[in-house]
């Protein structure tokens, strides 16, 4: 799942929506899950829109569990793992911060 979300971010970059590759500024492993935060060189609305579009294109393999456009929050699942994306505007209107949280299924 985390790979799928990373793929969506990279696909967004490949589509020309993001000029520079994301810069990971924080990542950690918590309670059998992963959290990664990156700064994106694109407006938050554009990053969020591309993330939602990428998730919708993966249906029915990927299901949108929760979508809060006003908070730029998306939660998705493939039935095994769950991941969420939160996009935040930065002071510079041309930059945003994206936080991806993914669960890891029990072995």
Secondary structure by P-SEA (a helix, b strand, c coil): caaaaaaaaaaaaaaccccccccccbbbbcccbbbbbbbbcccaaaaaaaaaaaaaaaccccccccccccccbbbbbcccbbbbbbbbbccccccbbbbbbbbbccc
